[in-house]
Amino acid sequence: MPRNPDATRARIMKAATDEFATYGIAGARMDRVAERAASSKERIYTYFGNKEQLFDAVFSNYVKESLAEVDFDAHDLPAYAGRMFDHFADDPERLRLSTWYRLERAGATPLQTLIDTNDLRVRRIAAAQDDGSVPSHFSAVQLLALIQALSTSWATMNPEFSALAAPISRRERRRTVVEAVARVVGGTGESGA
């Protein structure tokens, strides 16, 4: 049977995504990735380089997929936050990858995909502020930071607080995120502090 490099790369990416989401970079094992991908470690190294480079490829791919799946609308930031909430609630693996990235790649060379994605969203928020659709009591960077934090807030709680919040339904959690972002964007908080 002839080799299909694209199919092999796709299997490696899927296996590596699962491995990194579960174990992070330090705990991930290339032999497990190779086994799950029905490939060899040598093939992984040929296609992606070392383990850190493979993680960067996985994370860059995740960012691109997220951008495609979760429409960013700077003119309706509360709805965007709701879609982000759904994105992470539907697949907690996504948030784990982001957490591992922040923990284990903090000092690494920044990923261009992430730079471009953040820059695009900040520019869109700034444009919406310029046209008056979004208030400017927070900078575009501040708004994006708040929206990202609020949309992932329920998923990043410690286990003890998660137990306390367990009776709150997913629907109510999502509503809370959307309403909180609406209030942030609406400027009901203190300004100039």
C-alpha positions in Angstrom: 0.0 0.0 0.0 1.5 3.4 -1.0 2.3 5.9 1.8 0.0 8.9 2.2 2.0 11.6 4.0 -1.0 13.8 4.5 -3.0 11.1 6.2 0.1 10.2 8.3 0.5 13.8 9.4 -3.2 14.0 10.3 -3.0 10.9 12.4 0.1 12.2 14.2 -1.6 15.5 14.8 -4.7 13.8 16.3 -2.6 11.5 18.4 -0.4 14.3 19.6 -3.4 16.5 20.4 -4.8 13.8 22.6 -1.4 13.2 24.2 -0.6 16.8 24.9 -4.0 17.7 26.2 -3.8 14.8 28.7 -0.1 15.0 29.8 1.2 18.4 28.7 4.6 18.7 27.0 6.7 17.3 29.8 4.5 14.3 30.4 3.8 13.5 26.8 5.6 10.5 25.3 6.5 10.4 21.7 6.3 6.6 21.7 2.6 6.8 22.7 2.0 9.4 20.0 3.6 7.1 17.5 1.6 4.1 18.7 -1.7 5.9 18.6 -0.9 7.4 15.1 0.2 4.0 13.8 3.5 5.6 12.8 7.0 5.7 14.0 8.8 8.2 16.2 11.3 8.7 13.4 8.4 9.7 11.1 7.1 12.2 13.7 10.6 13.8 14.0 10.9 14.0 10.2 7.5 15.7 9.8 7.4 17.9 13.0 10.8 18.0 14.6 11.2 17.6 18.4 8.5 17.3 21.0 8.2 21.1 21.6 7.9 21.7 17.8 5.2 19.1 17.6 3.3 20.7 20.5 3.7 24.1 18.7 2.2 22.6 15.5 -0.6 21.1 17.5 -1.4 24.3 19.3 -1.1 26.4 16.1 -3.5 24.1 14.5 -5.9 24.3 17.5 -5.8 28.1 17.3 -6.6 28.1 13.5 -9.5 25.6 14.1 -10.9 27.7 16.9 -10.8 30.8 14.9 -12.7 29.0 12.1 -15.2 27.4 14.4 -15.9 30.4 16.7 -16.9 33.4 14.7 -15.4 36.6 16.2 -17.8 39.5 15.9 -16.4 42.7 17.5 -19.9 44.3 17.2 -21.5 41.6 19.4 -18.9 40.6 22.0 -21.4 39.1 24.4 -22.5 36.6 21.7 -18.9 35.9 20.9 -18.2 35.1 24.6 -21.2 32.7 24.6 -19.8 30.9 21.6 -16.4 30.7 23.3 -18.0 29.3 26.4 -19.7 26.6 24.2 -16.4 25.9 22.4 -14.6 25.1 25.6 -17.6 23.4 27.3 -18.1 21.1 24.3 -14.5 20.0 24.3 -12.5 20.6 27.5 -9.4 19.2 25.7 -9.2 22.6 24.0 -8.8 24.5 27.3 -6.3 22.0 28.6 -4.1 22.6 25.5 -4.3 26.3 26.2 -3.4 25.8 29.8 -0.4 23.6 28.9 0.7 26.2 26.4 0.7 28.9 29.0 2.4 26.7 31.6 5.1 25.1 29.5 5.8 27.4 26.6 5.7 30.7 28.4 9.4 31.5 27.6 9.4 30.0 24.2 9.5 31.8 20.9 6.0 33.3 20.4 3.8 31.4 17.9 3.0 33.6 14.9 -0.5 32.1 14.6 -1.3 33.3 18.1 0.2 36.7 17.4 -1.8 37.1 14.3 -5.0 35.9 15.9 -4.7 38.2 18.9 -3.8 41.1 16.6 -6.8 40.5 14.4 -9.2 40.4 17.3 -7.7 43.5 18.9 -7.8 45.4 15.6 -11.5 44.5 15.1 -12.4 45.6 18.6 -10.6 48.9 18.1 -12.4 49.4 14.8 -15.7 48.8 16.5 -14.7 51.3 19.2 -13.8 53.8 16.5 -17.2 53.5 14.8 -18.9 53.8 18.2 -20.4 50.3 18.3 -18.3 49.3 21.3 -17.5 51.8 24.1 -13.9 52.7 24.8 -13.9 52.8 28.6 -11.5 49.8 28.3 -8.8 49.5 25.6 -9.3 46.8 22.9 -6.6 44.7 24.6 -8.3 45.0 28.0 -11.7 44.0 26.5 -10.2 41.0 24.8 -8.5 39.9 28.0 -11.7 40.3 30.0 -13.8 38.4 27.4 -11.4 35.5 27.2 -11.2 35.3 31.0 -15.0 35.4 31.4 -15.7 32.9 28.7 -13.4 30.3 30.3 -14.1 31.2 33.9 -16.4 28.2 34.7 -13.9 25.7 33.2 -10.9 27.1 35.1 -12.2 26.8 38.7 -10.5 24.7 41.3 -12.2 21.4 42.1 -13.6 22.6 45.4 -15.3 25.6 43.8 -16.5 23.4 40.9 -18.3 21.3 43.5 -19.9 24.4 45.0 -21.0 25.5 41.6 -22.2 22.1 40.4 -25.9 22.8 40.8 -25.6 25.7 38.3 -26.7 24.4 34.9 -24.6 24.8 31.7 -27.3 27.0 30.3 -27.2 29.3 33.4 -23.4 29.4 33.3 -23.4 30.5 29.7 -26.1 33.1 30.4 -23.9 34.4 33.2 -20.9 34.7 30.8 -22.9 36.5 28.1 -24.5 38.9 30.6 -21.1 39.6 32.3 -19.5 40.5 29.0 -22.6 42.6 28.1 -22.1 44.6 31.3 -18.3 44.9 30.7 -18.9 46.2 27.2 -21.8 48.3 28.3 -19.6 50.2 30.7 -21.6 49.6 33.8 -18.4 49.3 35.8 -16.2 52.1 37.2 -14.0 53.9 34.7 -10.9 56.0 35.3 -10.0 54.0 38.4 
